[in-house]
Amino acid sequence: MRQAAHDVNDDHVPAPEELRVLDPATEELLATVPAASPADVDAAVARARRAQERWVALAPGDRARLLRRFAATVDAHLEELAALEVREAGHTVGNARWEAGNVRDLLDYAAGGVERLTGRQIPVPGGLDVTILEPLGVVGVIAPWNFPMPIAAWGTAPALAAGNAVLLKPAEATPLTALRLAELALEAGLPEHLFQVLPGHGPVAGAALVDHPGVAKIVFTGSTAVGRQVWARSGEHLKRLTLELGGKSPNLVFADADLETAAAAAPMSFLDNCGQDCCARTRILVQRSVHERFLDLLAPALEAVRVGDPADERTDVGPLISAAQLARVRSYVDPGAPALRGTAPEGPGFWFPPTVLTGTDPDARVAVEEVFGPVAVVLPFEDEADAIRLANATPYGLSGSIWTRDVGRALRVSGAVRAGNLSVNSHSSVRYWTPFGGYKQSGIGRELGPDALTAFTETKNVFISTEGPAQ
């Protein structure tokens, strides 16, 4: 769900000692934030280890109560957090409110698992065998800039609930909401140093977190390229790892689908957060017999999308995150290519109009690489087998949608598409109470859902003999 701003192996590039946070809609400087050094990371790990020992010694009910208090404190500051997200990330105010609410809900949901994190009793001869789920210790969460608050909470909430301490490194462009959440955690009564935020550069603070032997697990959300480096570096210590990486998700529209509904829903399936979403349905695959009809329906739906001031309640889509991301998106789109186009503001800010390319070769860069912007391609397919072939013709496998009135087809195609999260006749794929994660190069492991806490534990097996010593 977003690309890391810097390569964690980019050690030859000197990093500035502070982060400059810009408003993507105006290019105004919002804040400068000190950047953490490797020494800062080392000191934070030491503090976190001591805090974790105190945290896990608390009764489960007390830990759950503190996490619920943290959730209530976030809820009391929801509008403040949303406003901060609008300014630093360029998210629409409606999305930003949902994101702050998602942090609250994740904390509440995770708190409910603290007292239910139970092991098993396994029948064995000659004694009693039990399993115990123990916390890992210190967990490092490296969060992206595209959804700074919720994705940070995806790792932080279950890790804390499972009895761990958390060190959160936010993306360089979006550290402000993370810093505020750490303040709210202390206000709610969480132990000092249990949840620490380390703003910094990927090649410095991020690399130090990944390399540190005192960090038991890394949760990384970012590009597949950087995810490979995190995996390789984590292997030096056989560190536990969850990776949520890139996507190039298909939106399959069959001839028997409700075309009006499918076309009306298509724009926001790839335009949410200005397309900066690894779940974005950027490959719209339409059965050839209804291809032209679908484009006729899609054009007015795309034109109706409002791109503008993210603080305006009427806005559907805000700006891209940075000048670098704007340049990246532009590099994929030939201005003269056949396309359906929306409109975007001119002047200051990192704006790009909603764009659907209509005459694209299936092997073109824009059709196979993750653009991470408000750009999609429409590709025709012949039949069900051809649709499945096209849907799987990508190294990614994160999400996708299937539009059909045929229940049998919906089940067949859902079984055949190699992706971790699919929706039928909708574009919904992320809920905090259901699992989320990808196939292939979209990542390893799963986040969210009923098993989220166990991903932050080790299973210990204990056998107790019931037979007396030999006489």
N, C-alpha and C positions, 0 to 999 in steps of 0.2 A: 504494500500500500504506500509506497513512495521510495524515491530514490535518495540514497545518502548523498549529502553534498560533497563529501570528500572520500577518496580512496583511503582505506585504513593502512595501506602499504605505502602511501605517498610520503615517505619519511624525508625525502630530499627537499621538500618544499617547506620553508620556514613559515610557521603559523603565527599570525598576529597574537598579541597578548590579550586582546579583547574581541568580542563579537559585536558586530554592528547589526542591529535589528531594524529593518525597514518596513514601512507600510506598503504592501504590494500595490495598493490602489492609487497611492499618491507619490510613492518613492521618498516620502518623508522619513527622516531618521527618528525612530521611536525611542531607542535606548542603546547604550553600550553596556556590555556585560563582561566581566573578567572571564578569561578562558582558563580552564583547569589545566594544570601541568601534570606530568607523570607523578611528580612528588605529591601533588594534591590528591591524585587518585590513590596512591599508596596510603596516605594518611586517612583518607575516607574509608578504605577497606578495613584498616585497623579499628577505627571507631565503630564501623558497622558490625564487625565480629563481636565486639563487646556488647553492643546493643542487642544483637541477635540472641546472645546467651540469656540476657535478661528477659527478652520477649518470649522465648520458647518456655521459660520457667513459669510464666503466668498460666493460670488456669485457662483452658480453652474458652470457657464462657466469658472470661474477662477480655481475652483477645477479641472475641467476636463483638463484645460490647463496644470496645474502642473503635473497631472498624466501622460499626454502625454509626458511632458518633462522628467519625471522619466523613461518612456519607452524608449525614445531616448537615455538617458544616459546609460541605461542598454545595449542598442544595440551598443553603442560606446565602451563598455567594454566587449563585448560578448566573445571574445577570452580569455581575462583574467579570466572571470568567469568560462568558460569551463575548462581552465587549472587547476583552483583551484578545480573544481568538480572532475576532473580526479585524482588529488592527494589525496583529503580527502575521496572520496567515492569509488574510483576504477572504475568509469564508463568509458566506452570507449569514446574516444574523439568525435566520431560522436554523440553518445547519449548526451554527455555533452553540445555540441553546440546546439543540439535541446532543451535541458532543459533551457539553458540561453535564447534562442529565445522564448521559451514558456512563460517565465517570462515577456519578452518584450510584447508579443502578448496579454497576460492576462491583463496587465496594459492598453494597447491601447483599448482592448475590453471593459474593465470596465469603462474607461474614457468616452466611447461613451454612457454609460448608465446614467451618472450623470444628464444630462439635460433632460432625458426621464424617470426619476423616479417619475412618476406622480400618483396621486390618481384618484378617480372616483367621478362623480356626480350621485347620486342615487335618482330617483324620489320619493318624499314623499308628502303627503298632508300638506298644511299649511306652507310650507317653503322650504328651500334648504338644502339638505344633501350632504356633501362632505367628502371624506376620504383623509387623509394626511399620507404619509409615512415618519416617523421620524427615525433618526439613534438611535441605541441602546445606544451608548456611548463609552465604552472601550471594545474591543474584544480581547480575548486571543487566539492565534493560537499556537498549539503544533504540531510541524512538525516532520516527521520521518527521519530516516537516509537513506532510500532506494532511495528516490527522493527528496533530500533536497531543491533544488531550486523551482521546479515547484509546489510541493504540498504546500510549504510555501506561494507561490503566489496565489494558489487557494483560500485561505482564506483571505490573506492580500489585494489583489487588489480589490475585490468587497466590502470588509468591508470599505476600505478607500473611495471608490467611493460613498458609501452610506452615508458618512459623519461621520464615526467612527474613533477613534484612535485604533492602533493595537500594542499589545505586543506579540512578536514572541519568543517562546522558541524552538530553534532548538534541534535536538537530540544531545546527548552527544558526539557522534562520529563525527558529521558533522556540527560544528558551523561556519566554516570559510566563506562559501558563504553567509550565512545569515548576518553575521557581515559586509561583504563587500556591500551587498545590502542596508543595513541601511546607510552606508557612501554615497552610490550613491544617495539615496533618498534626503539626505541633500544637496549634490552637485547639484541636480536638482531643489532645491528650496522648497521642502516640509517643513512645519514648524517644528522647533525643537521639539523633544519628541512626535511627532505624530506617528511615526513608530519607536519603540524601540525593540532591540533584547536583550534577557535575556538568555545567555547560562547558563546551569545548569543541575543539576541532577533531575530526575523525582520525587523522594520522597521529594525533597526540593523545587526547583524553580517551577517544574510542579505542585506539590500539592498546593503550595502557590498561584499560579495563579488560579487554579480550585476553591480553597476555598475562594478567596478574594471577599468580598461583592461588591467591586467597579468594578468588571469585569462582564459585562452583559451577555456575551456569550463566550463559549469555542468551538473552532473548533479543534477536535482531530483526527489525523490519526495514527493508531497503531494497536496493537493486540486486538483481541476481549476480552481477559482476562483483559487487562488494560482498555479497553473501558468501560467495565462494572463498574469498580471502578470510572472512571471519571464521568459516568452517576450518580452513587450513591452519590458521593460527591457533584456534581453539584445540586442534588436535595435538598440539605440543603438550598439553596437560590433560588430554582426554576429557576436556570440559564438556559438561552437558550443554545441549544446544537446541534452541527452537529458532527456525528461520521462516519468515514470511516475506516472500520476494516478489518478483515481477509477474505480470499477467498480460495476456492478449486475448481477452475473453470473447467467445462467440455469442451472437444473438440469432438463433435459428428460427426463421419464420416459414412455416409450411403453408401450402396453398389452402388448406382447410382451416387455417387459423382465423380468428376474428381480426381481420386486417386493420380495421379502423382503430381498435384498441392497441394492437401491436405497434402501429405507426405512431400513435399519440404518445405511447410510453417510450419509444426508442430514443428520442433526444436526451432525456435526463438519465437514461441508462449509461450514457458515456459522457455527459456534460456535468454531472454532479461534481462539485469541487473543481470546476473548470477542467474536468478530465484527468485530474491528478489523483487517480484512484486505480489501484491494481485490479479491481473488480470491474472496471469500466468495460462495457460491451462494445468494443471498438471495431469488431468485425461483424457486420450485419449480413448474415447469410440468408438469402431470400430465394424461395423456389422460383425457377425461371418463369413458370406460367403466370405468376402474379407479380413479377419483378417490377414492371412498369407501373402497375396499379399501386403497389406499395410506395414507390418513389413519389407518385402524385399525392398520396396521402401524407408522406413524410415532409414534403416541402413546406406546407403551411405550419405544421407542428414545429419545425425547426425555426422558422421565421418568428414564431410567437414567443420564443425564449427571450427573456429579458436579461441582458448582460449589462452590469453597471455597478454602482456604488453598493458594496456589500452590506453597508449599514442600513440601506433602504429595505423596508419590509417587503416591497414588491419585487425585489431583484431575485432572479433565479440562479444566476451564475456571476461570480466575481472574477478577479484577475488571476493570472498565473502568479506563482510565488516570487519570481525573480527575473532579472534581465537575462540571466544565463538560461533559465528554463524557457523563456520566450524565444530566444535564439534557437534553442534545440527544436522547439515545435515548428518554427518557421522553416527549418532545414528539411523537414519532411514534406512540405506542401509546395508544389509548383503553383504559382499564382494563376497560371493559365490552364491548369488541369480542370476537366469537367467536374463540377461539384455543385451541391446545394450548400448555400452559405447564409448564415445569419449575420447579425451586426454586432459591433463592439465599440466602446468609446474610443476616442482619439485623445492624444495629449498624454500627460503624465500617467504612469501606471503601466503594468505589464499585461496588456490586453491582446487577445486574439479571438477572432470571430468563430462561432460554432461552424464547423466545416464537415460535410459528408462527401467524400470523393466517390464518384459514380462510375468511372471508367478505368479502374485500377487493375493491374495484373495481380493475380493472387500471390505471386512471388516478389512483388515490389517491397522495398524497405518498409514503407508505411503500412503495408498489409501484414507484415510478419514481426516487426519490432515494436516494442512498447514506446509509443510516442509520449505518453504522460501529459496530454493536453487535450483540448476540445476538438479532436479530429477522429473521425471514423471512416471506414470504407464499407461500401455495399458490394457484395459479391454474389452472383447467382449460382444456384445449384440445381441439379436435375431431379434427383430422387433422394430417398432416405439414405441410401448407402453413400451417395455423393455428399450429402450434408454431413454425415458422420466423418467422412474422410477429410473434408475441409475443416471441420471443427477441431479435429485432432492434428492438423497439419501445422503445428507450432510446438516449440520446446516448452511452452508454458502449460499449466493446467490448474488454474485457480478457481474460476467461476464460469458461469454461462447461463443462458436462458433458452427455453424451448417453447415455441408458440404453436399449438395445435389443439384441435378439438377431439382428436383421437387418443383415448386413454392408453390403448395398447402401444401406439407410437410413442407417446410421452414416456412410458416405462422403458421401451426398447432403447430409445435414444438416450435417456438418462443413464441407462446401464452401459452404453457404448462410448459416451463422451468421457474422455479421461480428464476429469476436473474434480476438485474437492467440494465444490459448492454449486449446486444447480437449482434453478427455479423454473417451474412450468407455468406459463401464462402470467408471469410477473418478472420483476427484476430484483426481488428481495433475496439476499443470501447471507446477511450478517445479523445475527441476534446474539446477545450476550449469553443466553442460556442454551445455545446449540453450538456444536463444534465448528471451527473454522480453520482452514489450511489448504495447502495445495498439493497437486501431483507434480511430477517431473521437476522442472527448474523453477517452479513457483514456491518451493520451500520444503522443509522437513518438519514433522511434528504437527500438533494441533493446538490451537488456543481456544479459550472460551468453553462454554458448555459444562455439563455435569462432571467431567473428568479434569477440569482445569487445574484444580489444586494438586492432584496426584502428579502432574508434570513437574512439580517443584519439590518432590520428595524422593527419598530412597526407600526401597522395601527391604526391611531386615527380617530374616527368618530366625525364629527361636524354637528349639526343641527342648522340652523339659521331660526327662525320664521319670516315669512313675514306678519303675522297678527298683527295688532296694539293691544295695551293693552286694556283689557276690560273696557268699559265705566261705 
